[in-house]
């Protein structure tokens, strides 16, 4: 058995009894802990707003944080939150029923941002930017109302890679979503504890646990999104050269400012050569200088 019923939190009960799943679960927990530790996210006694969209990534995030807390490795209070944005056909009962059944404290908030997005975004343009901005503003508001110090999101390693290439190809800058940042108002942290976890691992974990996945029909209804194009490109690279994603992500964590042509990143004007002391030539034994 993977775990006896009494040896795991409720959200992990019924997990597959296979060696493969045990390795997957341990890897996700290990990588999540590494992010929490390396970026100094854990402040004992803090209260976190864990954002739950109903997708595979946010379910994986929630399960990992609940297990770490259950094991005494995450001394913070978790409040799961879903923002129902009023999308037509959104199954509004799925998440509250799931969270109640799992005995996880939660808040369900309804805000019809869907109508705003549809009204403001011209035909043929993507919804993502405005939709994300409205969602983020509401989540910050909820976090403040609930006394939370951090908004916790389910972005994974592949999200960070895709954002990097979107900025490279379309934004003219080298940037991605950091695992930890402070919001523009300066009063909330934004955490991404799955920053080291692959999308494939999130997908396999959520499917193995039979979590009730809710697709994002708003974004998924649009063709030709830049992020989808980047994802397809990365998939093609990975297919041709397995392990390429890992190499590229390691590069994001191994930046050499002196080897980038950004004068704001490195002080090139102060570079000086060492004094010319002449070549250091070793003379053969018994040689006497003139």
C-alpha positions as CSV (number, residue, x, y, z in Angstrom):
1,X,0.0,0.0,0.0
2,X,1.1,3.6,-0.6
3,X,-0.3,4.8,2.7
4,X,-2.8,3.5,5.1
5,X,-6.0,5.6,5.3
6,X,-5.0,7.2,8.6
7,X,-1.4,7.9,7.4
8,X,-2.3,10.5,4.8
9,X,-4.4,13.7,4.7
10,X,-7.9,13.3,3.3
11,X,-7.0,14.8,-0.1
12,X,-4.5,11.9,-0.7
13,X,-6.7,9.0,0.4
14,X,-7.4,6.6,-2.4
15,X,-4.0,7.3,-4.1
16,X,-2.8,4.6,-6.5
17,X,-1.0,1.7,-5.0
18,X,2.0,1.7,-7.4
19,X,5.7,2.4,-7.1
20,X,5.5,4.8,-10.0
21,X,2.9,7.0,-8.2
22,X,4.9,6.9,-5.0
23,X,8.0,8.2,-6.9
24,X,5.9,10.8,-8.6
25,X,4.4,12.1,-5.4
26,X,7.7,12.1,-3.6
27,X,9.3,14.0,-6.4
28,X,6.6,16.7,-6.4
29,X,6.9,17.1,-2.6
30,X,10.7,17.3,-2.8
31,X,10.7,19.9,-5.6
32,X,8.0,21.9,-3.8
33,X,10.0,21.9,-0.6
34,X,13.1,23.0,-2.5
35,X,11.2,26.1,-3.8
36,X,9.8,27.0,-0.4
37,X,13.3,26.7,1.1
38,X,15.4,28.3,-1.6
39,X,13.2,31.4,-1.9
40,X,12.4,31.8,1.8
41,X,8.6,31.6,1.5
42,X,7.7,30.0,4.9
43,X,7.0,32.4,7.7
44,X,5.6,30.3,10.7
45,X,2.1,31.4,11.6
46,X,1.4,33.1,8.3
47,X,-1.9,32.7,6.4
48,X,-1.8,31.8,2.7
49,X,-4.5,32.3,0.1
50,X,-4.1,29.2,-2.1
51,X,-5.7,30.0,-5.5
52,X,-7.7,27.0,-6.9
53,X,-8.9,27.3,-10.5
54,X,-9.9,23.6,-10.8
55,X,-7.2,22.8,-13.2
56,X,-4.6,20.1,-12.8
57,X,-1.9,22.5,-11.6
58,X,-3.8,24.1,-8.8
59,X,-5.1,20.7,-7.6
60,X,-1.4,19.5,-7.5
61,X,-0.4,22.6,-5.6
62,X,-3.1,22.2,-3.0
63,X,-2.4,18.5,-2.5
64,X,1.4,19.2,-2.1
65,X,0.8,22.1,0.4
66,X,-1.7,20.1,2.4
67,X,0.6,17.1,2.7
68,X,3.6,19.3,3.7
69,X,1.4,21.0,6.4
70,X,0.1,17.6,7.5
71,X,3.7,16.4,7.9
72,X,4.6,19.5,10.0
73,X,6.9,20.9,7.3
74,X,4.7,23.9,6.5
75,X,3.7,25.8,9.6
76,X,1.2,28.2,7.9
77,X,-2.5,28.4,7.6
78,X,-4.0,27.5,4.2
79,X,-7.2,29.0,2.8
80,X,-8.2,27.6,-0.6
81,X,-10.0,30.1,-2.8
82,X,-11.8,29.9,-6.1
83,X,-12.8,32.9,-8.0
84,X,-15.9,32.1,-10.1
85,X,-15.5,34.6,-13.0
86,X,-19.0,34.0,-14.5
87,X,-18.0,32.0,-17.5
88,X,-21.0,30.4,-19.1
89,X,-21.3,26.7,-18.2
90,X,-18.8,26.9,-15.3
91,X,-19.6,24.1,-12.9
92,X,-20.0,26.2,-9.8
93,X,-20.6,23.3,-7.4
94,X,-17.6,21.2,-8.2
95,X,-14.9,23.0,-6.2
96,X,-17.0,23.8,-3.1
97,X,-18.2,20.2,-2.9
98,X,-14.7,18.9,-3.4
99,X,-13.1,21.2,-0.7
100,X,-15.9,20.5,1.7
101,X,-15.4,16.8,1.2
102,X,-11.7,17.1,1.7
103,X,-12.3,19.3,4.9
104,X,-10.2,22.1,3.5
105,X,-11.0,25.6,4.7
106,X,-12.0,27.6,1.6
107,X,-13.7,30.7,0.2
108,X,-15.7,30.7,-3.1
109,X,-16.0,34.2,-4.6
110,X,-18.3,35.1,-7.5
111,X,-17.3,38.1,-9.7
112,X,-18.5,38.4,-13.3
113,X,-15.3,39.4,-14.9
114,X,-16.3,37.4,-18.0
115,X,-18.8,40.0,-19.2
116,X,-16.2,42.7,-18.7
117,X,-13.6,40.8,-20.8
118,X,-16.1,40.1,-23.5
119,X,-17.2,43.7,-23.6
120,X,-13.8,45.3,-23.5
121,X,-11.6,43.0,-25.7
122,X,-12.0,43.7,-29.5
123,X,-12.9,40.8,-31.7
124,X,-9.8,38.8,-32.7
125,X,-7.8,39.9,-29.7
126,X,-6.8,37.5,-26.9
127,X,-8.6,37.6,-23.5
128,X,-5.7,36.6,-21.4
129,X,-4.2,40.0,-20.3
130,X,-7.4,41.6,-19.2
131,X,-8.8,38.4,-17.7
132,X,-5.6,37.9,-15.7
133,X,-5.5,41.5,-14.5
134,X,-9.1,41.4,-13.3
135,X,-8.6,38.0,-11.6
136,X,-5.4,39.2,-9.9
137,X,-7.0,42.3,-8.5
138,X,-9.9,40.3,-7.0
139,X,-7.5,37.7,-5.5
140,X,-5.4,40.5,-3.9
141,X,-8.6,42.0,-2.4
142,X,-9.7,38.6,-1.0
143,X,-6.3,38.0,0.5
144,X,-6.5,41.4,2.3
145,X,-10.0,40.7,3.5
146,X,-8.9,37.3,4.9
147,X,-5.8,38.5,6.6
148,X,-3.4,36.6,4.3
149,X,0.2,37.6,3.7
150,X,0.6,35.7,0.4
151,X,-1.3,34.8,-2.7
152,X,-0.2,31.3,-3.8
153,X,-0.4,30.3,-7.4
154,X,-0.1,27.0,-9.3
155,X,2.3,28.0,-12.0
156,X,4.8,25.2,-12.8
157,X,8.2,25.0,-14.4
158,X,6.8,24.9,-18.0
159,X,4.8,28.1,-17.3
160,X,8.0,29.8,-16.3
161,X,9.7,28.6,-19.5
162,X,6.9,29.6,-21.8
163,X,6.7,33.1,-20.2
164,X,10.5,33.5,-20.7
165,X,10.2,32.7,-24.4
166,X,7.1,34.8,-24.9
167,X,9.0,37.8,-23.4
168,X,12.0,36.9,-25.6
169,X,10.0,36.6,-28.8
170,X,7.3,39.2,-28.3
171,X,8.3,41.4,-25.4
172,X,11.9,42.3,-26.2
173,X,13.2,41.4,-22.7
174,X,14.6,38.5,-20.8
175,X,12.1,37.9,-18.0
176,X,9.7,35.3,-16.6
177,X,7.5,34.7,-13.6
178,X,9.6,34.5,-10.5
179,X,8.8,32.0,-7.8
180,X,8.5,34.8,-5.3
181,X,7.6,38.5,-5.7
182,X,5.9,41.4,-3.9
183,X,2.8,42.9,-5.6
184,X,2.8,46.4,-6.9
185,X,1.1,47.8,-3.8
186,X,3.9,46.2,-1.7
187,X,1.6,44.6,0.9
188,X,1.4,41.0,-0.4
189,X,3.7,38.2,-1.5
190,X,3.0,36.2,-4.6
191,X,4.4,32.6,-4.4
192,X,4.7,29.9,-7.0
193,X,5.8,26.8,-5.1
194,X,5.5,24.5,-8.1
195,X,8.2,26.5,-10.0
196,X,10.5,23.4,-10.1
197,X,7.7,20.9,-10.9
198,X,7.0,19.9,-14.6
199,X,3.6,20.2,-16.2
200,X,3.7,16.6,-17.1
201,X,4.1,15.6,-13.4
202,X,1.2,17.9,-12.5
203,X,-0.9,16.2,-15.2
204,X,0.0,12.7,-14.2
205,X,-0.6,13.4,-10.5
206,X,-4.0,15.0,-10.9
207,X,-5.2,12.3,-13.3
208,X,-4.0,9.5,-11.0
209,X,-5.8,11.1,-8.1
210,X,-9.0,11.5,-10.3
211,X,-9.4,15.2,-9.2
212,X,-12.5,16.8,-10.8
213,X,-10.7,18.9,-13.5
214,X,-12.4,22.0,-14.7
215,X,-11.2,23.3,-18.1
216,X,-10.8,27.0,-18.9
217,X,-13.3,27.4,-21.7
218,X,-12.7,31.1,-22.0
219,X,-9.0,30.9,-23.0
220,X,-9.4,27.5,-24.6
221,X,-11.9,28.9,-27.0
222,X,-9.3,31.1,-28.8
223,X,-7.0,29.8,-31.5
224,X,-3.5,31.0,-32.2
225,X,-2.6,32.2,-28.7
226,X,1.1,33.2,-28.4
227,X,1.5,30.9,-25.4
228,X,0.1,28.0,-27.3
229,X,2.5,28.6,-30.1
230,X,5.4,28.7,-27.6
231,X,4.2,25.6,-25.9
232,X,4.1,23.8,-29.3
233,X,7.7,24.9,-30.0
234,X,8.9,23.7,-26.7
235,X,7.1,20.4,-27.2
236,X,8.8,20.0,-30.6
237,X,12.3,20.7,-29.1
238,X,11.6,18.2,-26.2
239,X,10.5,15.6,-28.7
240,X,13.7,16.0,-30.8
241,X,16.0,16.4,-27.8
242,X,14.5,14.8,-24.6
243,X,15.5,16.6,-21.5
244,X,15.8,20.0,-23.2
245,X,13.3,21.6,-20.9
246,X,15.4,20.7,-17.9
247,X,18.5,22.2,-19.5
248,X,16.7,25.4,-20.4
249,X,15.2,25.8,-16.9
250,X,18.7,25.3,-15.4
251,X,19.9,28.1,-17.6
252,X,17.3,30.5,-16.1
253,X,18.9,29.8,-12.7
254,X,22.5,30.1,-14.0
255,X,22.6,33.7,-15.3
256,X,26.0,35.4,-15.7
257,X,25.4,39.2,-15.7
258,X,29.0,39.8,-17.1
259,X,28.1,37.7,-20.2
260,X,24.9,39.6,-21.0
261,X,25.0,42.9,-23.0
262,X,22.8,44.8,-20.5
263,X,24.8,47.8,-19.1
264,X,22.1,48.1,-16.3
265,X,22.9,44.5,-15.2
266,X,26.7,44.7,-15.1
267,X,29.0,47.7,-14.7
268,X,31.0,47.4,-18.0
269,X,32.3,51.0,-17.6
270,X,34.3,50.0,-14.6
271,X,36.1,47.1,-16.2
272,X,39.9,47.4,-16.2
273,X,42.6,45.2,-17.3
274,X,45.3,44.0,-14.8
275,X,48.7,45.9,-14.8
276,X,51.0,44.7,-17.6
277,X,53.8,42.8,-15.7
278,X,55.0,41.0,-18.8
279,X,54.7,37.4,-19.7
280,X,55.3,34.9,-16.9
281,X,58.0,32.7,-18.5
282,X,59.6,30.0,-16.5
283,X,63.4,29.8,-17.1
284,X,65.1,26.4,-17.3
285,X,67.2,25.3,-14.3
286,X,70.7,26.8,-14.2
287,X,69.7,29.7,-16.5
288,X,71.3,33.0,-15.4
289,X,69.7,36.3,-16.5
290,X,72.1,38.7,-18.2
